Amino acid sequence: MRFIYLLLASTLLSSTALANEVNVYSAREEPLIKPLLIAFSKDTGIKVNLITSDDDPLLERLKREGANSNADVLIMADAGRLARAAQYGVLQPISSSRLQQVIPAHLRDPQQRWFGLTSRARVIFYAKGRINPNDIRSYEDLILPQWRGRICVRSSNSIYNQSLVAAMIANYGEAKAGEWAKGLVANLARTPSGGDRDQIKALAAGECDIALGNTYYYAQMLFGGDSSQKAAATKVGLLWPNQTSTGVHINISGAGITASAPNKANAIKLLEYMTLDDAQRWYSTVNGEYPVTNKSLTSEQLRSWGNFKADTLNLSALGQYNRAAVKLMDQAGWR
């Protein structure tokens, strides 16, 4: 795929970078980011130096390196962790008229320290033939007695689950979020384990009838090249919860520019490049994620699932309420 980078006025006015390169710390797996970085280098002539690791080790590395860090861009797969990075002081405000214009306000930091680049929904999956999807309208329905012993979910250590509970705290308050966490634990079919793909596989295998998971894992299983994963995913359907209330819970992959960035101008160019139509379309087609700039760029596969109402809660709340969410999950016995 060919990417065309449009030089923006704001970028042209930026100061010259220290070198014709940009250094990226990424918590995204290399296959989910490297092709886009290669295209950026080809189109701009700017070399990209990529370091990948898990979210928390990258944050700790940035804190440890401090002002001596050579990192320019931090990419993470959850708004809660981006908010934590901002709280740690390892990110700086970004001045980019393009990013502010094309990325919705609820998908970026109010102080412009990080921006969402792609989005995904945390939906309810169900076993086809065993569950009538009309019987579940909301996340709140998952704690009804009829689902006792029928739900699969990954552990409370998952940032995705922590962010879902954090969003509930922001929307409904700690008391209601705590009751929901306790009710969900009471309805679990098994001890939480594995990732989102494992919950979908468990549904297909009959270990449970309902599961929580991110849409992009389901897309990668359903439309990817692994025949066993595709076979499991075809036995599973998804439904959009809370369509008459808050909307389905949304999270992002996103990025910020580090406080010590030696190549700030190039870093801004990279973030702006990742919001161009070709880049957003690539993310949707290859990674199974939703564009943040223009819904019309959504892949045909994702469009086949239909339209949905998304929660417009500002995602900075996921970081703000993360500690409270973890506490509630621990109190509920969510392990």
Steps between C-alpha positions, in 0.01 A plus 500: 500500500630842409476781755517863395613743767368851470732759649289707733555868564550445871771246432678722249530768764645264759863521598747269330539164672833406652525214251298370209351228716236432763526258792186305590422305816200280421290268714330378185627178349741561216274362221227745608720807461816432297344494148363848561838624626672358194252684278561822694875470446453431130272799453690751713864383506492503881654193659295332773678323786252267669513342846207277602413369845205469734330814626623511859868422423500779238356747751755399761780533244388851407482600867846355563657668197345835586638801316772279345250285307538490121138394456282737296168317475320271744232272353267307729194280456281647772390850598540419868871437457543810285332699777739339749796603284370856504467485878860378526612812311664308214282660231478859379212698345488469121435804285339369181197658340447186291484264799257731677282533191473134396501315833180534707542675834397196709773290336785728608647648813339832599854639537605362159767267643369194316268427208302194398607353166263205473204382704340173600185407688487265798190303413304200619559178307252214509488138388280470193216254551529507880424865567230725363679834458173683565522379861802723565469874454774638720810428706271524801300201373806278546441489876146358470450163676418325172866527397637325809799285404483602133747789453868500400729798550872564529655594833480827690864560405380577147516874438200459268284372785637764735409769249148361459444519876660845510251615236216361711625695799510816292151440359317352799711544815705260711206335676330382183830402336591295809165320497550420133848355558370278783207385288724417207734293717199308634404407144840380378526156344868460588793674661603791276794411277648567158444787260199613301559238231492232771159618616367467145654152469339403832161609366547288189608201711192522723684599817275806534222674312592871534831687503646849498761595242634764263368511146841503334597159643177356363566662161850358483367153580204519264676657201860388558693208358487261798239238409452372857442850636259577217308180571460603864398856414230389256321329791486828688293815449541849642248745631522871572405568862347815650363633174213677679721647774871587506602304191758224468828547687776630273876492541786601275851440393669836510823693528669792664829685462745450783603785726863461393441446125817599308316476165171669588425633150541154348290352779214735415537406132466133592187549708342711229593237241318237704178698468507520119229309314730227369640430846156493663369272225799268543439469873137410440568249222811331640462537877122492529483835682266791449628827350489800733493766230227392255251214530490465122853351517370199697573171327222305330543217751441726800210676328332160463443500878278807470503844653510558873477776757832556676557643846635856464653512847835679481752217522722690741249371760638148449826613657332718760293210638741212438611466861140503623407241236778262607391536863138418416604198293716371786213545747272309263739205490578552133838332464 
